[in-house]
Amino acid sequence: MARLTTSLTATQIKQAKPKDKEYSLADGNGLHLRIRPNGAKTWMFNYYVPITKKRNKISLGNYPDMPLALARQQRDEARSLLAQGIDPKTHRLALEQNKRDELANTFAAFAEEYLSIKKEATVEATYKKRARMVEKYLLPSVGHIPVADIKPMLMKGILDPIAKEGKIETVKRICIITNEIMRIAVVNGAIEFNPIVELTKLYPSQKVKHNPALSPEELPELVRTLDTANLTITTRNLIYWQLHTMVRPKEAATAKWSQIDFEEKVWIVPIPKMHTTHAVPLTPQALTILDDMRSISGGRKYIFPADRNPKTHTNSQTANAALKRIGFKDRTTAHGLRGLASTTLNAQGFDGDVIESALSHQEPNKIRRAYNHTDYLERRKPLMCWWSDRIEQANKGEVLTVGIRGLRIA
């Protein structure tokens, strides 16, 4: 006949005194209160390990921090695990390890790994942009949170205020970065799947607003205004340089003397994002601009130096600000000068591929891009000369008109 165990009472437990040797009071179903000579009272659960059937025990907690009722609840949970063939001690160790992993696998930990990858795989400017966004928008809010707890509603609470400021593109960029970080967490086994992969769909893209550009008919007005406006020599030449070369505003502002090959009459423009360069044929008019700048910056690094610190280049927004001041606000931007050139050259009937190459545009067709490695340099030279001539003649009264039959020069 099985021996019956009388359940303990709260009074028995409270009044139990220490002895010279450790002893236990049984409550039944494997639960014991162990009392040590120093008076410490600990709840223990004795059981047989599943499969091996070896005796084992596990500490459930100390009395009085863990009262009798809670100790019995813990015992019952352990017995439930045993009924499923699970060792309660192993189960507890696994839970503790998972908790330690969660604390170690924070969003910040994987953000650090993401940035280290970007530092190696992208140009410095791109890496710095990513790092600033992580540090500004993500680390303060979710850096300390385990990646397992990164959920859509948590991220939505961070992104919604930014979206309400109208910064939709910033929100979409944050979504992209966050998803890349979460994918790293998946690969490392910290989470099984990325729960925020569809988050970007909550923030539809804004309609693209293209840079305003002048029409070919307005070219004479532009060049006449540039010649008579109250501009510094550097700013006027910077705008003309961009107009003649058709490069992007930042490329023009950061142009260096070392990039000019006077013998070949070519400017080699670095394209960091594409890890390549773009060769720009220099027309006689463009070379005249360089001659004009030689007395100002010939002995320095940059062709168009900043006013306050001539050792560095002028700001990439200098041309934009100047165009606004001289009456072209909302009519054109510095980038819009490229649109003016493109419209005029297309109206004249130049080969579209050559025009796109002159603008340093990437071939949109990936297959064609893979096989077409030409930069059309020789074919771009007459195109660039024709365009520079139009700029020069526009100041002398030449008028360009775009009609059904194309461009008409009068």
N, C-alpha and C positions, 0 to 999 in steps of 0.2 A: 504493500500500500504506500503511495507517494506521501512524503512528509508535507504537511500543510504549514505554510508560513503565515503568521499573523501580521497583518499590515501595521506599519508604524503609525503613530499619532504625532501631531505637532508638539505635544507636551513631552513625549518620550525623547524626541529629537533634541528639544531645547534643554532638557534636564540631563541628557547623557554626559557623563563626566569622563575625562581622560584617565587612562590607566598607565601602568608601567610599560605595557606593551600595546602595540597597535591592535585594534579589534574592530569588528564590523557589526552593524545591526541590519538584518535583512528585512526588506519591505515586500519581497515577492517578485516573481517573474524576472529574476536576475538583477534587480535593483538592490544595492547595499549602500549604507552610510558608513564610510570608513572614518574612524576616529583615531587620531594619532596622540602620542604622549604629550605633545605640545598644545593639545586642545583643538587643532585644526580638524574640521569635519568636511569630507569630500564625498560627493555622490559617485558611485561606481556602478557600471553595468557589466555583468559577467555573461558571456555567451560562448557558443561554439561557432567557429569560423565555417562558413558554407564550404561544401565539398571536402575540405581537409578534416573537418570536425575537431580541430584542435581548440583547446580552451583559450580564451582571450578575454581581455577586459578593456574598458574605455572609461575615461573620466568624463563625467557629465557637467561638473561644476562644483563650486564650494558653497556650503551652507554657512550663513543664512542668505548669501547673495542669491542663491537658487533655492527657493522654498520647496517644500514637499510636492505640492501640486505640479510645479514646473518640472521637477525631477521625474515625476511619473510620466508626464507628457513626453519628455525626451526619451525615456525608456520605451514607451509605446511606439515612438517614431523609429527607434532602433530596431525593435521587434518587427515592425512593418517592413523594413529594409531586408532583414534576415529572411522573412517570408518570401521575398523576391529573389533570394540568393545573393544579396549584396552585403558585403562586410561593412558594418557601420563605421568602423575605424578608418578603413580605406576610403570610404565615401567622404568622411569628414576631411581627410588629408587632401582629397581631390578638390573639394570645395575651397579649402584654404589656398591651394595652389592656384586655382582659377581666380580667386580674389587677388592674389599677389600678381598674377599675370595682368589682370585688369588694371591694377594700379600702375604697373610698369608700362602697359600698352596704352598710354595716353595719346590723345590726338597730337600733342606737342612732339612726342617721340617720333611718330611717323612723319610729321611735318618736317622735322629735322632731316630725316632720311630723304624725303622728297626734295628738299632744297639742296642737299649734297649731290643728288643725281642731276638736278638742273644746273648746278654750278659746273659740272663736268660736261654736260651735253648741250648747253646753250651759250650764246655770247653773253658777255658780262652785263650789258644793258638789260637784256631780257631777264637774266637771273635776278638782278637788283629789283626789277619791277615785281617779279613774283615774290621775292623776299619781303618787300614793303607791304604787299597786300596781305601776306600771311601774318606779318607782325602787327599790322594795323587792324585788320578785320577779324582774324581767326584766333590767334593765340590768346588775346585778352578774354575772349568769350568762351572758347571751348578747348583751349590748350591743355587744361588740367583734367579734362573729362576723358574717361576710357573710351576708346573707339567703339566698343560694344554698346555704349550708351548714346552714340551720335545717331539721332533719329530725325526724320523729316520735319516734325513740328519744332524741334529744338533749333534746327538751322533756319526754318521759316521765321522764327522769332528774331533771329539775327539779321536776316536779309530784308524783311518787310520794311523796317525803318529806312534802310538805304534806298530801297525801291521807291518809297514815298518821296524821297528827295529828287526823284527823276533820274537816278544813276543806274539805269537798267543795264547798261553795258558793264558797269562795275559789278553789279550783282551776278551777271552771267559769267564774268571772269572768275569771281569768287566761287561760283558753282563748279566751274571747270577745275580749278585748283583743288577744291575740297574733294571732288570725285577722284582726282589723281592720287591724293593722299590716302583716301579710303581704299583705292585699289591696291596700294602698297600694303595696307593693313591686311587685305584679303590674301595677298600672295604670301605674307609672312605668317598666315594662320591665326591672326588675332581675331578675325571675324570670318564667318563662312560666306557672307555676301554683303554687297554694298547697298544699304537700304535707301540711300539718297540719290541713286543714279538718275531718277526721273525728275529731280527737284527743279532743274532748270526750265522745265516746261511750264512752271507756274509763272514765269516771267517772260512773256513774249517779247521778241526784239522790237525795238522802235523802228519806224520807217527810216531808211537811210536818207540823210540829207546831204546831197552832193555839194561840193564847193561851188559857189557861184563863179561864173566865168564870163568874160566879155566876148562879144561876137567879133568876127574878123573886121566888120565895118567900124568897130570902136577902137581898133588898134591905133589909128592916127591920134585920137584923143588921148590915149594912154601915153604915147611917147612924147607928145607935146607937153602934157602935164608934168611928166617926169623931168623934162629938160628945164621947165620954168619954176617948178615948185621949190620951196625953201627946204632942201634936203642936204645932208652932209654928202661929201663926195663918195664916202664909203657906202652909205645907204643907197644912193642913186646907182652906183656901179653894181652893188649887190643885186638890186632888182633887175637891172639890165643883164647881168651875168646869168641870172636864173631864166630870164626871158629868152636869151640867145641859146643857152645850153639845154633848156627844157628839163632841168633836174628838179628834185624835190627841195623844198625850202631848207631843210636841215643839211642836205648835201651841199647846197650853195654856201650856207653860212659857215660850214666847217671846212671849206676847201683850203688845202695847204699848198704852198709853193712846191713842196717836194713831190706832189702828185702830178705836176705839170711836166710833160715831155715836150719841150720847145722844139726839139729837132723833128719829132714826128707830128707835132702840132695836135697832141692828144692829151686829154685830162683823164687820168685813171681814178675813178671814183670807187671807194670801197663800199661794198654792200654787206655789212656785218651779218644781217639777219639771214642772208642766203650763203654766207661764207664764200663770197665771190667778189668780183669787181665789174665795173661798167666803164667801157672806154667811150669817151665823148670827143668827137672830132671838134677841133677848135677852128672856127671861122676867122677870117681877118678881123671882123668886128669884135669877136671875143678876145682875140689877142691884143686889140687896142685897149680893151678894158684892163687887161693885165698890165700893159705898159703904163696906164694911168694910175694903177694901184702900186706900182713898183716904188714910187717916191714916198708912199705912205707906209707900206708894210714889207717892202722888198727884203729887208734884213730880218724879218720876223718869221714865225712859223706859219701863221695863218694869213691868207690873202686879204680877208675882210676882218680886221681886228675890232674888238670891242672898244667903245669910246673910253670907258673908265679904266679898263685894264687891257692895254694893247697886246699883252702877252697871250691873251686867249682870244677866241673867235667871237664875232658878234652873235647876238642871240638869234635863235632860229625864228623868233616871232618879230624880228626887226622889220622885215619886209612887209609883213601883214599890218603892223602898226602904222608904217609909213603910208601904205595904200589907203588906209582908213582916213588918215589926216589929210591927204591930198584930194579927197572927194570920191573915193571908190568903195566906200563902206557899203556892204550888201550887194555890190555889183561884181566884185572879184576879190579873191584872196591870193596870197602868194602861190598857193597850190593851184589855184584857178588859172594861172598863167600857162600851166601845162595843158589845160583844157582848151585855151585859146589857140595854142600851137597845134594841138591835135585836130581841132575843127578846121583850121585853115589848111593844114597839110592834106587832110582827107578831102576837102572840097577841091583842092588843086588836082587830086587824082593820084597822089603818091601811093605806092604799095603799102597796104595796111600792115603787113608784117614788118616792113622797114620802119614805119611810124611807131609801132608798138616797141620795137627794139630801141628806137631813139628815146622813147619815154622810159626805158628800162622796166617794161612790164613783163611779167612772167607769162609764158605760153599757157593758156588755160587748159588745153588738151594735154593730159598727162602722157599719153602714148606718143603724141607728136613731139612733146617736150623731151622725151627720153631719146629721140632719134635726131632731133634738130638742134645741133650744137653751135650753129653759126650765130654771130652777133651782127651780121650785115654791115660791118664797119665801113667797107669801101662804098657800099650803096648808100650809107647814111651821110657820107661827106657832101655830095651834091644837094641832098635834102636839107642839111643844116645850113649850107651856104645860101640856098634859095630862101630859107626862113629868115636868116640874118639880113639878107637883102631887103626883104619885105619890111622888117622892123626899121631899117635905115631909111628906106624910101617913104615909109609912112610919115616920117618927120618932115619930108620934103613935099608932102601934099598928095602922095599916092593914096588912092582909095580902093579898098577891097570890097567886092560885093558878091555874096553867095546867092546864086539863082538855081533854077531847075537844071541848067546845063553845067553847073559847077561854079568855080570861082572866076570872077571877072576882075581884072586889074585895070584901073583907070587913073 
